[in-house]
Amino acid sequence: MTQEPIPSGGAAAAILAAGLGCFALAALAVAGDASKAIAHLLTFYVPTGPLSGVTTLAIVVWLAAWLLGHRLWRGQNVATRRTALVSLVLVMLGFVLTFPPFEDLLLGK
């Protein structure tokens, strides 16, 4: 009696979506700091400023990636190691982008 492996697609979609959401948060934050026009577009709630749009859009990216990934990969076995590695790289890039000395260097401050 052999057991069928549990499909990993749903988990892989969640892991990748987390990485994409982290990277989106960092990229939007840097874009908002780099441009007054983008900061204005990202200001969804004036007392909070551009951070309101940054976090809202990052959550939208995260949820959209998760839903799309889950629909595409549900019931499938996906290379979770590769997916986790890609997600880890995205999280690390997000961390580096928001690290103040690097962000200042990137923005020419």
C-alpha angles and dihedrals in degrees: 000000000000125000120224113236116255109253111254098198097099093050092045090051091052093048094049092045090055091054092047091049092051092049092046090052092053096042092050092046092052091045090051091050092046099052132037090205092055091044088054091050090049093052102103094154115031099212090056096040123200092342089076092061094039094056095039093051092044089055090048090052091048094049094043092050091048094049094045093045092048092050092048098042106031112126092015133106108239128187096261094182092058091044091049091048092051089048092049091052090050092050091048091049089050090051093049093048092055096041101114099228092048093044090051090049091048092049094043095242 
